[in-house]
């Protein structure tokens, strides 16, 4: 059986380790986490991804600031040191306009395993993934992935400053979507936006929220949402773990 490739979301790696007392301890933590992922995924191959600069979603946010609820201010020097370490020593890749979340999803297939702690990736992308924060495997079917997308559309994503429909939380969203046919969910969610905000504003907020919460999963998704070309999406660095 062909050995799988671990697709690593490098952004969270940095945030998990940047609080260490010294740079040396943080670098050791990075190495330990990556080695652990490789062992858990039973592979010697990986491709790592980072977010560099602002992604396309910042331009799509018309009525709210994407990730505007996050603490402002300069990041500590160790943040940039760890990002450079992942680029130089581990050969992590980045593509302008895309987030690491999008990249692990776009390059995901039957021969890969996504390693990420991000619920958006773990539950919006189908497949078997590894949550390196909880050290647990997550199995998500294509049906579960679509249901999770429409659940996010209803309740938003406070982590990224995306409000969704006011006062709709996980329990309400689950109740509304329970046993509903997948084909009915887009229309149902759109109607909920219209009920809350009115016709024009509801349709506009629905479209905006979709662009903010939807993880890009195919090259066609990327071409639709960005100005990237096929050549810019070709990544040659699938590294061997030694």
PAZAPA-4460 file (N, C-alpha, C; in steps of 0.05 Angstrom, whole numbers, plus 32768, in hexadecimal, padded with zeros to 4 digits):
% residues 242
    n_x    n_y    n_z   ca_x   ca_y   ca_z    c_x    c_y    c_z   seq   type   mol
   8011   7FE8   8000   8000   8000   8000   8012   8019   8000     1      X     A
   800B   802C   7FEF   801B   8044   7FED   801B   8054   8007     2      X     A
   8033   805E   800E   8036   806E   8026   8028   8089   8023     3      X     A
   8019   8090   8038   800B   80AA   8036   801D   80C1   803B     4      X     A
   8014   80D8   8032   8023   80F1   8036   8014   8101   804C     5      X     A
   8021   8109   8061   8015   811A   8075   8015   8137   806C     6      X     A
   7FFE   8143   806B   7FFB   815F   8063   7FF8   816F   807D     7      X     A
   800C   817F   8083   800D   818C   809E   8006   81AA   809C     8      X     A
   7FF2   81B1   80AC   7FEB   81CD   80B0   7FFF   81D9   80C3     9      X     A
   8011   81EA   80B8   8027   81F5   80C8   8020   820D   80D9    10      X     A
   800A   821A   80D3   8003   8233   80E2   8000   822D   8100    11      X     A
   7FF0   8218   8106   7FEB   8212   8122   8004   8208   8130    12      X     A
   8016   81FB   8122   802F   81F3   812E   803E   820A   813B    13      X     A
   803E   8220   812C   804C   8238   8136   803E   8243   814F    14      X     A
   8023   8245   814E   8015   8250   8165   8018   823E   817E    15      X     A
   8019   8224   817A   801D   8211   8190   8038   8214   819E    16      X     A
   804C   821C   818E   8068   821C   8199   8073   8237   819F    17      X     A
   8066   824C   8196   8072   8267   8198   8072   8271   81B5    18      X     A
   8063   8264   81C7   8063   826C   81E3   8079   8260   81F4    19      X     A
   8089   824F   81E7   809F   8242   81F6   80B3   8257   8201    20      X     A
   80C0   8252   8217   80D2   8266   8224   80EA   826E   8211    21      X     A
   80F4   825B   8201   810A   8262   81F0   8105   8258   81D4    22      X     A
   8114   8264   81C1   8111   825B   81A5   811A   823E   81A2    23      X     A
   812E   8236   81B0   8138   821B   81AD   8122   8207   81B6    24      X     A
   8114   820D   81CB   80FE   81FB   81D4   80E8   81FA   81C0    25      X     A
   80E2   8212   81B4   80CD   8213   81A0   80D4   8203   8187    26      X     A
   80ED   8205   817E   80F6   81F6   8167   80F5   81D8   816C    27      X     A
   80FD   81D0   8184   80FC   81B4   818C   80DF   81AA   818C    28      X     A
   80CD   81BC   8196   80B1   81B5   8196   80A6   81B1   817A    29      X     A
   80AE   81C2   8167   80A6   81BF   814B   80AF   81A4   8141    30      X     A
   80C8   819E   8145   80D3   8185   813B   80C5   816D   8147    31      X     A
   80C0   816E   8161   80B3   8157   816F   8097   8153   8164    32      X     A
   8088   8169   8160   806D   8167   8156   806C   815A   813A    33      X     A
   807E   8163   8129   807E   8159   810D   8086   813B   810D    34      X     A
   809A   8134   811D   80A2   8118   811F   808A   8107   8129    35      X     A
   807C   8112   813D   8066   8103   8148   8050   80FF   8133    36      X     A
   804A   8114   8124   8036   8112   810F   803D   80FC   80FB    37      X     A
   8057   80FC   80F2   8060   80E8   80DF   805D   80CC   80EA    38      X     A
   8063   80C9   8103   8061   80AE   8110   8044   80A5   8112    39      X     A
   8033   80B8   811A   8016   80B1   811D   8009   80AB   8102    40      X     A
   8012   80B9   80ED   8007   80B4   80D2   8015   809D   80C4    41      X     A
   802A   8092   80D1   8038   807B   80C6   8043   8080   80AA    42      X     A
   8051   8097   80A8   805B   809F   808E   8077   80AB   8090    43      X     A
   8085   80AC   807B   809F   80B9   807A   809E   80D1   8066    44      X     A
   8086   80D8   805E   8083   80EE   804A   8071   8104   8056    45      X     A
   8077   811C   804F   8065   8132   8058   8067   8149   8045    46      X     A
   8053   815B   8046   8054   8175   8039   8048   8188   804D    47      X     A
   8057   819D   8054   804D   81B0   8068   8046   81CB   805B    48      X     A
   8032   81D8   8067   8028   81F1   805C   8025   8207   8071    49      X     A
   8029   8220   8068   8027   8237   8079   8015   824C   806B    50      X     A
   800B   825F   807B   7FFD   8276   8070   8010   828D   8072    51      X     A
   8015   829A   805B   8027   82B1   805A   8017   82C9   804E    52      X     A
   8014   82DE   805E   8005   82F5   8054   7FE7   82F0   8057    53      X     A
   7FD7   8303   804C   7FBA   8301   804E   7FAF   82F1   8037    54      X     A
   7F9C   82DF   803E   7F8F   82CE   802A   7F79   82DD   801C    55      X     A
   7F6D   82D0   8008   7F58   82DC   7FF8   7F3F   82E3   8008    56      X     A
   7F3B   82D7   8020   7F23   82DB   802F   7F21   82F8   803A    57      X     A
   7F38   8304   803E   7F38   8320   8048   7F2A   8332   8034    58      X     A
   7F2D   832C   801A   7F20   833D   8006   7F02   8336   8004    59      X     A
   7EFB   831E   800B   7EDF   8315   8009   7ECE   831F   8020    60      X     A
   7EDB   8327   8036   7ECC   8330   804E   7EC2   834D   8049    61      X     A
   7EA9   8350   8043   7E9E   836A   803C   7E91   8379   8054    62      X     A
   7E84   8369   8066   7E75   8376   807C   7E82   8371   8097    63      X     A
   7E98   8362   8098   7EA6   835E   80B1   7EC4   8359   80AA    64      X     A
   7ED5   835C   80BE   7EF1   8357   80BA   7EF8   833A   80BF    65      X     A
   7F03   832D   80AA   7F0B   8311   80AD   7F21   830F   80C2    66      X     A
   7F1C   82FE   80D6   7F2E   82FA   80ED   7F33   8314   80FC    67      X     A
   7F1F   8326   80FA   7F21   8340   8107   7F1F   833F   8125    68      X     A
   7F17   8328   8130   7F14   8326   814E   7F2E   831D   815B    69      X     A
   7F43   8317   814A   7F5C   830E   8155   7F6D   8325   8160    70      X     A
   7F7C   831F   8174   7F8C   8334   8181   7FA0   8341   816E    71      X     A
   7F9F   835B   816D   7FB0   836A   815B   7FCC   836F   8168    72      X     A
   7FDE   8378   8158   7FF8   837E   8162   800D   836D   8154    73      X     A
   8026   8375   8158   803C   8366   814C   8040   834B   8158    74      X     A
   8045   8337   8148   804A   831C   8152   8067   831C   815D    75      X     A
   806B   830A   8170   8086   8309   817C   809A   82FE   8167    76      X     A
   80B3   8305   816C   80C8   82FD   8159   80C9   82DF   8155    77      X     A
   80C3   82D0   816B   80C4   82B3   8169   80B1   82A8   8154    78      X     A
   809A   82B6   8150   8087   82AE   813C   8094   82AD   8121    79      X     A
   80A2   82C2   8119   80AE   82C3   80FF   80C6   82B0   80FD    80      X     A
   80D3   82AC   8113   80EA   8299   8113   80E0   827C   810E    81      X     A
   80C9   8275   811B   80BE   825A   8117   80B4   8256   80FB    82      X     A
   80A8   826B   80F0   809E   8269   80D5   80B5   8265   80C1    83      X     A
   80CA   8274   80C5   80E2   8271   80B4   80EE   8256   80B7    84      X     A
   80EE   824C   80D0   80F9   8231   80D5   80EA   821C   80C5    85      X     A
   80CF   821E   80C6   80BF   820A   80B7   80C4   820C   8099    86      X     A
   80C9   8225   808F   80CE   8228   8073   80EA   821E   806B    87      X     A
   80FE   8224   807B   8119   821E   8074   8120   8201   807B    88      X     A
   811A   81F8   8093   8123   81DE   809C   8110   81C7   8094    89      X     A
   80F6   81CD   8094   80E3   81B8   808E   80D6   81BB   8072    90      X     A
   80DE   81D1   8064   80D5   81D6   8049   80B6   81D8   8047    91      X     A
   80AA   81E5   805B   808D   81EA   8059   8088   81FF   8043    92      X     A
   8072   81FB   8035   806C   820B   801E   8056   8220   8024    93      X     A
   8053   8234   8014   803C   8246   8016   8036   8250   7FF9    94      X     A
   801D   8258   7FF6   8014   8264   7FDC   8005   827D   7FE3    95      X     A
   800D   8294   7FD9   7FFF   82AD   7FDF   7FE1   82AA   7FD9    96      X     A
   7FD1   82B7   7FE9   7FB3   82B8   7FE8   7FA6   82A0   7FF5    97      X     A
   7FB5   828B   7FFB   7FA9   8273   8007   7FB3   826F   8023    98      X     A
   7FA1   8264   8034   7FA9   825D   804F   7FB2   8240   8050    99      X     A
   7FC1   8239   8065   7FCA   821D   8068   7FB2   820A   8068   100      X     A
   7F9B   8213   8073   7F83   8203   8074   7F7B   81FB   8057   101      X     A
   7F7B   820F   8045   7F73   8209   802A   7F87   81F6   801D   102      X     A
   7FA1   81FA   8022   7FB5   81EA   8014   7FB4   81CD   801C   103      X     A
   7FB1   81C7   8036   7FAF   81AB   803D   7F96   819E   8031   104      X     A
   7F81   81AE   802E   7F68   81A3   8022   7F6B   819F   8004   105      X     A
   7F77   81B2   7FF6   7F7A   81B1   7FD9   7F8B   8199   7FD1   106      X     A
   7FA0   8194   7FE1   7FB3   817E   7FDA   7FAB   8163   7FE6   107      X     A
   7F95   8163   7FF4   7F8C   814A   8001   7F80   8137   7FED   108      X     A
   7F87   811D   7FEF   7F7A   8108   7FDF   7F7D   80EE   7FEE   109      X     A
   7F77   80D8   7FE0   7F78   80BE   7FEE   7F94   80B5   7FF7   110      X     A
   7FA9   80C3   7FED   7FC4   80BC   7FF5   7FD0   80CF   800A   111      X     A
   7FBF   80DF   8016   7FC9   80F3   802A   7FBA   80F1   8044   112      X     A
   7FC5   80FD   8059   7FB7   80FF   8072   7FBC   811B   807D   113      X     A
   7FA7   812B   8081   7FAA   8146   808B   7FB0   8145   80A9   114      X     A
   7FC4   8155   80B1   7FCB   8159   80CD   7FC6   8176   80D5   115      X     A
   7FB1   817A   80E5   7FA9   8195   80EC   7F98   8194   8106   116      X     A
   7F98   81A9   8116   7F86   81AA   812D   7F6D   81BB   8127   117      X     A
   7F6B   81C5   810E   7F56   81D8   8107   7F3C   81C9   8101   118      X     A
   7F27   81CF   810F   7F0D   81C2   810B   7F03   81C6   80EF   119      X     A
   7F08   81DE   80E3   7EFF   81E3   80C7   7F0A   81CE   80B4   120      X     A
   7F23   81C8   80B7   7F30   81B4   80A6   7F27   8198   80AE   121      X     A
   7F27   8191   80C7   7F21   8176   80D0   7F05   816E   80C9   122      X     A
   7EF2   8180   80CA   7ED6   8179   80C6   7ECA   8183   80AC   123      X     A
   7ED8   8194   809D   7ECD   819E   8084   7EDA   8190   806C   124      X     A
   7EEF   8181   8071   7EFD   8172   805C   7EF9   8154   8061   125      X     A
   7EEF   8145   804E   7EEB   8129   8053   7F05   8119   8053   126      X     A
   7F06   8103   8062   7F1E   80F3   8063   7F26   80EC   8080   127      X     A
   7F3C   80DF   8083   7F47   80D8   809E   7F5D   80EB   80A4   128      X     A
   7F5A   80FB   80B9   7F6D   8110   80C0   7F79   810A   80DC   129      X     A
   7F8F   8119   80E2   7F9B   8117   80FC   7F9B   8132   8109   130      X     A
   7F8E   8134   8121   7F8D   814C   8131   7FA6   814C   8143   131      X     A
   7FBA   815C   813C   7FD2   815B   814C   7FD1   816C   8165   132      X     A
   7FBB   8178   816B   7FB7   8185   8185   7FAD   8170   819A   133      X     A
   7F9A   8160   8191   7F8E   814C   81A4   7F9B   8130   81A0   134      X     A
   7FAC   812D   818C   7FB8   8113   8186   7FA3   80FE   8180   135      X     A
   7F8F   8106   8170   7F79   80F4   8169   7F75   80F4   814A   136      X     A
   7F6C   80DE   8140   7F64   80DC   8124   7F47   80E4   8121   137      X     A
   7F41   80F1   810B   7F25   80FA   8105   7F1D   80EF   80EA   138      X     A
   7F06   80E1   80E9   7EFB   80D7   80D0   7EE4   80E8   80C8   139      X     A
   7EE5   80F4   80B1   7ECF   8106   80A7   7EC6   80FC   808C   140      X     A
   7EAD   80F5   8089   7EA2   80ED   8070   7E9B   8105   805F   141      X     A
   7E96   8101   8045   7E8F   8118   8034   7E74   8124   803C   142      X     A
   7E62   8113   8046   7E48   811D   8050   7E4C   812E   8069   143      X     A
   7E5C   8124   807C   7E61   8133   8095   7E6F   814D   808F   144      X     A
   7E81   814D   807B   7E8F   8166   8074   7E7B   817B   806A   145      X     A
   7E68   8173   805A   7E55   8186   804F   7E42   8190   8065   146      X     A
   7E3A   817F   8076   7E28   8187   808C   7E37   819B   809E   147      X     A
   7E51   8196   80A3   7E60   81A9   80B4   7E62   81C4   80A7   148      X     A
   7E65   81C5   808C   7E67   81DE   807E   7E4D   81EF   8083   149      X     A
   7E36   81E2   8080   7E1D   81F1   8083   7E17   81F8   80A0   150      X     A
   7E22   81E7   80B2   7E20   81EE   80CF   7E30   8207   80D4   151      X     A
   7E48   8209   80C9   7E59   8221   80CB   7E4B   8239   80BF   152      X     A
   7E3E   8235   80A9   7E30   824C   809C   7E1B   8257   80AF   153      X     A
   7E0E   8246   80BE   7DF9   824F   80D0   7E04   825D   80E9   154      X     A
   7E19   8250   80F5   7E22   825B   810F   7E3B   826C   810D   155      X     A
   7E47   826D   80F5   7E5F   827D   80F1   7E78   8270   80FE   156      X     A
   7E8D   827F   8100   7EA6   8276   810C   7EB3   828C   811C   157      X     A
   7EAC   828D   8136   7EB6   82A3   8147   7ED5   82A5   8147   158      X     A
   7EE3   828F   8143   7F00   828F   8143   7F0B   82A2   812D   159      X     A
   7EFD   82A2   8116   7F06   82B3   8100   7EF5   82CD   80FD   160      X     A
   7EE4   82D2   8111   7ED4   82EA   8111   7EBD   82E9   80FC   161      X     A
   7EB2   82D2   80F7   7E9D   82CE   80E4   7E83   82C9   80F3   162      X     A
   7E70   82DC   80F4   7E59   82D9   8106   7E44   82C5   80FF   163      X     A
   7E40   82BF   80E5   7E29   82AE   80DD   7E0F   82BC   80E3   164      X     A
   7DFB   82AC   80EB   7DE1   82B7   80F3   7DE1   82BC   8111   165      X     A
   7DDB   82D4   811A   7DDB   82DA   8137   7DCB   82C7   8147   166      X     A
   7DD6   82BF   815E   7DC8   82AD   8172   7DC4   8291   8169   167      X     A
   7DD1   8289   8153   7DD0   826D   814A   7DEA   8260   8152   168      X     A
   7DE8   824D   8164   7E00   823E   816D   7E00   8222   8163   169      X     A
   7E13   8211   816D   7E15   81F6   8163   7DFB   81E5   8167   170      X     A
   7DEE   81E8   817F   7DD6   81D8   8184   7DC0   81DF   8171   171      X     A
   7DBB   81F9   816D   7DA6   8201   815A   7DAC   81F8   813E   172      X     A
   7DC5   81FC   8135   7DCD   81F3   811A   7DC9   81D5   8117   173      X     A
   7DD1   81C6   812B   7DCE   81A9   8129   7DB1   81A1   8128   174      X     A
   7DA0   81AE   8138   7D83   81A8   8138   7D77   81AE   811D   175      X     A
   7D7E   81C5   8111   7D73   81CC   80F7   7D7B   81B9   80E1   176      X     A
   7D94   81B0   80E2   7D9F   81A0   80CC   7D9A   8182   80D0   177      X     A
   7D91   817A   80E8   7D8E   815E   80EE   7D7B   8150   80DA   178      X     A
   7D85   813B   80CD   7D75   812B   80BB   7D6C   813A   80A1   179      X     A
   7D77   8152   809D   7D70   8161   8085   7D80   8156   806D   180      X     A
   7D73   8152   8056   7D82   8149   803E   7D97   815E   8037   181      X     A
   7DAF   8154   802F   7DC4   8167   8028   7DBC   817B   8013   182      X     A
   7DAD   8172   7FFF   7DA6   8184   7FE9   7D94   819B   7FF3   183      X     A
   7D87   8198   800A   7D76   81AD   8014   7D85   81C2   8025   184      X     A
   7D9C   81BB   802E   7DAB   81CC   8041   7DB2   81E8   8037   185      X     A
   7DBD   81EA   801E   7DC4   8205   8014   7DAC   8218   8014   186      X     A
   7D95   820E   800A   7D7D   821F   8009   7D73   8226   8025   187      X     A
   7D73   8212   8036   7D6A   8216   8052   7D7B   822C   805F   188      X     A
   7D96   822A   805D   7DA7   823D   806A   7DA4   8259   805E   189      X     A
   7DA2   825A   8043   7D9D   8274   8036   7D83   8281   8040   190      X     A
   7D6E   8271   8043   7D54   827C   804D   7D57   8286   8069   191      X     A
   7D67   8279   8079   7D6B   8283   8095   7D79   829E   8095   192      X     A
   7D8C   82A2   8083   7D99   82BC   8080   7D85   82D1   8077   193      X     A
   7D74   82CA   8064   7D60   82DD   805A   7D4C   82E4   8070   194      X     A
   7D43   82D0   8080   7D31   82D4   8096   7D3C   82E8   80AA   195      X     A
   7D57   82E6   80AF   7D64   82F7   80C3   7D6A   8313   80B9   196      X     A
   7D74   8314   80A0   7D7F   832E   8097   7D6F   833A   8080   197      X     A
   7D5B   832D   8076   7D4C   8337   805F   7D58   832D   8045   198      X     A
   7D4A   8332   8030   7D51   8326   8016   7D6D   832D   800D   199      X     A
   7D72   8347   8006   7D8C   834F   7FFB   7DA3   834A   800E   200      X     A
   7DA0   8353   8027   7DB6   8351   803A   7DBA   8333   8041   201      X     A
   7DA5   8324   8043   7DA8   8308   804A   7DB7   82F8   8034   202      X     A
   7DB0   82FD   801B   7DBF   82F0   8005   7DDC   82F8   8005   203      X     A
   7DE1   8312   8009   7DFC   831C   800A   7E0D   8310   8020   204      X     A
   7E01   830F   8039   7E0F   8304   804F   7E14   82E6   804C   205      X     A
   7E01   82D8   8040   7E04   82BB   803B   7E1C   82B6   8029   206      X     A
   7E1D   82C6   8013   7E33   82C2   8000   7E4E   82C9   800C   207      X     A
   7E4F   82DF   801C   7E68   82E7   8029   7E71   82D2   803D   208      X     A
   7E5E   82C8   804E   7E65   82B5   8062   7E6F   829B   8056   209      X     A
   7E63   8293   8040   7E6C   827A   8032   7E89   827C   8029   210      X     A
   7E90   8293   801E   7EAC   8297   8014   7EC0   8297   802B   211      X     A
   7EB7   829F   8043   7EC9   82A1   805A   7ECC   8286   8069   212      X     A
   7EB7   8275   8069   7EB9   825C   8079   7EC1   8244   8067   213      X     A
   7EBC   8246   804D   7EC1   822F   803C   7EDF   822A   8038   214      X     A
   7EE9   8213   803F   7F04   820B   803A   7F07   8203   801D   215      X     A
   7F1A   820F   800E   7F1E   8208   7FF2   7F28   81EB   7FF1   216      X     A
   7F1C   81DB   7FDF   7F23   81BE   7FDF   7F2D   81B4   7FC4   217      X     A
   7F2A   81C4   7FAF   7F33   81BB   7F95   7F42   81D2   7F87   218      X     A
   7F51   81CB   7F73   7F5F   81E0   7F63   7F4A   81F2   7F56   219      X     A
   7F33   81E7   7F4F   7F1E   81F8   7F43   7F14   820D   7F57   220      X     A
   7F12   8205   7F70   7F0A   8218   7F86   7F1F   822F   7F87   221      X     A
   7F38   8227   7F85   7F4E   823C   7F87   7F4C   824F   7F70   222      X     A
   7F49   8245   7F57   7F48   8256   7F40   7F2F   8269   7F41   223      X     A
   7F1A   825F   7F4D   7F01   826F   7F4F   7F04   8286   7F62   224      X     A
   7F13   8282   7F78   7F14   8296   7F8D   7F2D   82A7   7F8D   225      X     A
   7F41   829F   7F7D   7F5A   82AE   7F7D   7F64   82B3   7F60   226      X     A
   7F7A   82C1   7F5E   7F86   82C6   7F44   7F9D   82B2   7F3E   227      X     A
   7F9F   829D   7F4E   7FB5   828A   7F4B   7FB2   827A   7F31   228      X     A
   7FC8   8271   7F26   7FC8   8260   7F0E   7FD0   8244   7F16   229      X     A
   7FCD   8231   7F04   7FD4   8216   7F09   7FF1   8212   7F10   230      X     A
   8003   8221   7F03   801F   821E   7F08   8026   8227   7F24   231      X     A
   8017   823A   7F2F   801C   8244   7F4A   8012   8230   7F5F   232      X     A
   8001   821D   7F57   7FF7   8209   7F6A   8008   81F0   7F6A   233      X     A
   801A   81ED   7F57   802B   81D5   7F56   8040   81D6   7F6C   234      X     A
   8040   81C3   7F7E   8053   81C2   7F93   8064   81A9   7F8F   235      X     A
   807E   81AD   7F8D   8090   8197   7F87   809D   818B   7FA0   236      X     A
   809B   819A   7FB6   80A9   8191   7FCE   8099   817F   7FE0   237      X     A
   8099   8165   7FD9   808D   8151   7FEB   80A6   8144   7FF8   238      X     A
   80AB   814C   8011   80C4   8146   801E   80C4   812A   802C   239      X     A
   80DC   811F   802D   80DF   8105   803B   80E7   810A   8058   240      X     A
   80D9   80FD   8069   80DF   8100   8086   80F6   80ED   808D   241      X     A
   810B   80F7   8099   8123   80E7   809F   8124   80E4   80BE   242      X     A
***
